[in-house]
Amino acid sequence: MSKTELISVSLTLNGEHRSIEIAPQERLLDTLRYRLGLTGSKEGCGEGECGACTVYIDGLPANACLVLTVQVRGRALETIESVQVDDLGSMHVSGATQCGACTPGVVMTACWIKRHPELAKTHTLRELMAGNLCRCTGYDGIIEGIAGTDCAS
Amino acid sequence: MRRLEGISKLSGRERYVDDLPCDGALWGMTVRSPSPRGRIRSIEFGPGVEWSQFVVVDHRDIPGPNEVFLIERDQPVLASDYVRHMHEPILLIAHEDRAMCRAAVKQIRIIIDEQPAALDYRVLPASDQVQRGQDNVLKTLKIEKGDVEHALAEAAHVVEGVYETGAQEHIYIENQGMLAWVEQGVVVTQGSMQCPYYVVNALKHALARDESQVRVIQAPTGGGFGGKEDYPSHLALHAALLALKANRPVKMIYDRSEDMAATTKRHPAQVRHRTGFDASGKLVAQAIDVVMDGGAYVTLSPVVLSRGIIHAAGPYACDNVRIAGRAMLTNAVPFGAFRGFGAPQTLFALERHMDVCAETLGIDPIDLRRMNLIRDGQETATGQVINDGADRERVLDLATKHIELPERREQHATFNITHPFLRRGIGLAMFFHGAGFTGSGEVALQSRVRVAGLKDGRIEVLASSTEMGQGTLTVFTKIAAERLGIDPSQVLIATPDTARVPNSGPTVASRTSMVVGRLVERACDALLEQAGLSRDARGERVQQAIRAWHVAHPNAQLSSEATYERPPGVQWDDNTYRGDAYGTYAWAAYAAEVEVDLRTFTARVIDFVAVQDVGKVLHETLARGQIQGGVVQAIGWALLEECVWERGGMKNCQLTNYIIPTSDDVPPIRVYWMQTPYAHGAQGAKGIGELPMDGPGPAIANAIANAIGVEANVLPLTPERLMQMMDGAHV
């Protein structure tokens, strides 16, 4: 048992080109949190159930705990750190966050839903948010907040 | 006023323990028991691991007594030669590489000479399973009023029932985690926790240090629900032992699976009711037996049992009551604090039983409750005279009104005979929740709060009450700002760091706003006097006086403290369990509408109404969030969340197979307030946080019984359980 050799991966992170050294088997969530210091993405379950680590890969939401960092080579990655604070007002008012551990993932999914208004024709907000577990709010504060959120694309 | 740390949380900038920079820290991990009970024969360190690179701690590295300081001292920090439950910690290891540490844990084999484990709390142990006293009973408690047997013998109707509830896992979204380091001889731990001074006491005891040699700092905490009441003491001890031995900072962060396997859960409980009514439906006798599974160590079980039995007779007036409570030692992972603290279990039994009684008596369940509801001047089971001016009957009426009870019953009657496979029903529960510590607990705590006037005229509130999502920061800011008539921006809340803040008691028991918030008010009043002002001084005058005080007293600190005082007239006898069990109670009636799918045996809550009198609502958004979040957590307990056991350990330690509600599993939770102020709570507030855990279980079970006619007397009512119940029932 020894430390593994690092490999180099290039990607676009929150609009910026980055080249980083990672272990081949490293999870994207660990790269973000422990190598890059982007601790906004949280680990809630480590198996893609809770959504606290939601990021966008080429514009699509993904659970960073289920993705190896090598898989995002050459792709565009966006994390909670890219979200504008001004866009969070209605979720703040509605009580969308309590303990805050699920919140970054909730906000990422919420902003993605707002960027895709066509989804509202076929799905309810409650269906669309079902991939983000929250244990504090009972979801009403989140759903009300999203209904009023305006996330810039 | 918005949640103070809201934007920080929404933007992902809030730093939880695992987000804190910690240069040079080692990762710490735990080696646990593979067996529920037995003697440790040997520990084998496997080949292929450079063990010299690891820091390894066992029970011999504990400087003080190998005991986790709590009610009793029966639980070791690390098992020495004997294990009493699965996943009991035995060794700690640390390494700078997390992956290597994780891999090394798997290379350590613990060999146990197994002994027979007691795994069913409902049956008396066989002789070779006895591990405490004659019978593994770890606590009994009794409440007695009047002559129950005589009243039952004379009663026109006697109704019996047995009710059971399962364990529940907290699933705070942030797993448990702790940092520890040694700084100039002081052991410092920082992490996710509800009760910094519980951790202080645990460190002092097992590390044999005095209070000046330990320091505990709460990091922003991603949910607690009771799960971070006592367990962080274990984790802090573990991290501190590794840090002391390694002479380096150590970080221990559980992953979800370890957190679910090793930490506490809600106590499973079985409750038996034998209830007497007169011919008109008036309650004349309640005989109630409560049994709880305590798990392998005493931990908090005696006080959970206490709150459970005090709430067991419910918000009803009855002259003859006998409640016998028993907590059993088993070889399950110890059960612990969970929102409601024993009351959800006994109130499920009571309020489900009330519907069973109503059906037996041929009385409408709402009418039966209304007829027996406690009225001002009447006594609870412990002989506490209720005289708070709250209109409990109106609470009940509002719930039936908002759920449109008569109209929906009529609609369901048609729906249920016309729909091919869906059945709808409606159910209600009426209940109460005592706020603050039980009996003389608050007096014993002697909680303190300090308020400081700073040089620039701002105010700082120093308390050990923690923010874990419920809104302590915002509520304390609001209370202090309104007490002094200043802008909330002029109030700072100190980080709960035991080097700075006094002991305000633990952040539990729905006591923070009501009890500690009241201390914030009183400390503010004392600060005014200290600054040479009258108690009615408000606003800019206050801040001017504080600035002026600092000019007159350079290099001095302006601060005042308030210490808890028992409200006048409150009496409690711990020996007889008679008197005022709580300073006050919140009252509530919850109504659920459910839909059961006969094809899949799945029950869904399709509408939910929560009406409560919690005294003055201090912050509507936060308070509503407490109710909605608590109701949904209780919907999970009622319908989805099943701990599957194997040898006293949880088998389904993953969010993949332990199912909590998603946004799509629950309807909007409709919340309504009544606000009868409580004179001894901050601004008239009563406790609120735990109340919403009590009512949904029985309301939903009653609704399912109403929809499909089964005896829905066991929680959780998963599809599997409903399928069994419906086998033979008419649907």
Contacts between the chains, C-beta under 8 A, distances in Angstrom:
chain1	res1	chain2	res2	distance
A	1	B	48	6.3
A	1	B	49	5.9
A	1	B	50	7.4
A	1	B	100	5.8
A	1	B	103	5.7
A	1	B	104	7.3
A	2	B	100	8.0
A	3	B	97	6.2
A	3	B	100	7.4
A	23	B	99	8.0
A	33	B	18	7.6
A	33	B	19	7.5
A	37	B	21	7.7
A	39	B	12	7.6
A	39	B	15	6.7
A	39	B	16	7.9
A	39	B	18	7.5
A	39	B	19	3.6
A	40	B	11	7.3
A	40	B	12	2.5
A	40	B	13	6.8
A	41	B	12	7.2
A	42	B	16	7.5
A	42	B	173	7.2
A	42	B	174	7.0
A	42	B	222	7.5
A	43	B	18	7.5
A	43	B	175	7.6
A	43	B	255	7.6
A	44	B	173	4.6
A	44	B	174	7.5
A	44	B	175	7.7
A	44	B	256	6.9
A	44	B	655	7.5
A	45	B	256	4.6
A	45	B	654	7.2
A	45	B	655	4.2
A	45	B	656	7.9
A	46	B	255	5.6
A	46	B	256	5.8
A	46	B	257	7.8
A	47	B	256	7.6
A	47	B	654	6.3
A	47	B	655	6.8
A	47	B	656	5.8
A	49	B	654	7.6
A	49	B	655	3.8
A	49	B	656	5.6
A	50	B	173	6.4
A	50	B	655	5.7
A	52	B	173	5.8
A	79	B	12	7.7
A	80	B	11	6.9
A	80	B	12	3.6
A	81	B	12	6.2
A	83	B	11	6.4
A	83	B	12	7.6
A	85	B	7	6.0
A	85	B	10	8.0
A	85	B	11	5.3
A	88	B	7	6.1
A	88	B	10	4.3
A	88	B	11	6.3
A	91	B	10	5.7
A	92	B	2	5.4
A	92	B	3	6.9
A	92	B	6	4.6
A	92	B	7	6.1
A	92	B	10	6.1
A	93	B	2	6.6
A	93	B	621	7.6
A	94	B	621	7.4
A	95	B	3	7.2
A	95	B	621	4.3
A	95	B	622	6.8
A	95	B	624	6.8
A	95	B	625	4.5
A	96	B	10	7.1
A	97	B	3	6.9
A	97	B	6	5.7
A	97	B	9	4.4
A	97	B	10	5.4
A	98	B	223	7.8
A	98	B	469	3.6
A	98	B	470	6.9
A	98	B	471	7.4
A	98	B	625	5.8
A	98	B	629	6.6
A	99	B	9	7.9
A	99	B	172	6.9
A	99	B	173	6.8
A	99	B	174	6.8
A	99	B	221	6.8
A	99	B	222	4.6
A	99	B	223	4.1
A	99	B	224	7.8
A	99	B	468	5.8
A	99	B	469	2.9
A	100	B	5	7.4
A	100	B	8	7.7
A	100	B	9	3.1
A	100	B	10	7.8
A	100	B	14	5.2
A	100	B	16	8.0
A	100	B	220	7.0
A	100	B	222	6.2
A	100	B	469	6.8
A	101	B	16	6.9
A	101	B	172	7.1
A	101	B	173	3.7
A	101	B	174	3.9
A	101	B	222	3.0
A	101	B	223	6.0
A	102	B	173	4.6
A	103	B	9	5.0
A	103	B	10	5.7
A	103	B	12	7.5
A	104	B	10	7.9
A	104	B	11	7.9
A	104	B	12	3.8
A	107	B	10	5.7
A	107	B	11	7.7
A	107	B	12	7.5
A	124	B	664	7.6
A	125	B	663	7.6
A	126	B	663	4.5
A	126	B	664	4.6
A	127	B	663	8.0
A	127	B	664	5.1
A	129	B	662	7.6
A	129	B	663	4.3
A	129	B	664	7.5
A	130	B	662	4.1
A	130	B	663	5.5
A	130	B	664	4.1
A	130	B	665	7.8
A	131	B	662	7.7
A	132	B	663	7.6
A	133	B	171	7.7
A	133	B	173	6.8
A	133	B	655	7.0
A	133	B	660	6.1
A	133	B	662	6.4
A	134	B	173	7.1
A	134	B	663	7.7
A	135	B	170	7.7
A	135	B	171	5.2
A	135	B	172	6.1
A	135	B	173	5.6
A	135	B	223	5.5
A	135	B	225	7.3
A	135	B	629	7.4
A	135	B	633	6.6
A	135	B	660	6.8
A	136	B	173	8.0
A	136	B	223	6.0
A	136	B	469	4.7
A	136	B	625	7.1
A	136	B	629	4.7
A	137	B	625	5.6
A	137	B	628	6.4
A	137	B	629	5.1
A	137	B	632	8.0
A	138	B	625	7.5
A	138	B	627	7.9
A	138	B	628	3.4
A	138	B	629	4.4
A	138	B	630	7.5
A	138	B	631	5.9
A	138	B	632	3.6
A	138	B	633	7.7
A	138	B	666	6.8
A	138	B	669	5.4
A	139	B	628	7.7
A	139	B	632	6.7
A	139	B	662	7.9
A	139	B	663	4.1
A	139	B	666	6.5
A	140	B	624	7.7
A	140	B	628	4.7
A	140	B	668	5.5
A	140	B	669	5.9
A	141	B	621	7.5
A	141	B	624	7.8
A	141	B	625	5.5
A	141	B	628	7.1
A	142	B	663	6.9
A	143	B	663	6.5
A	143	B	668	7.6
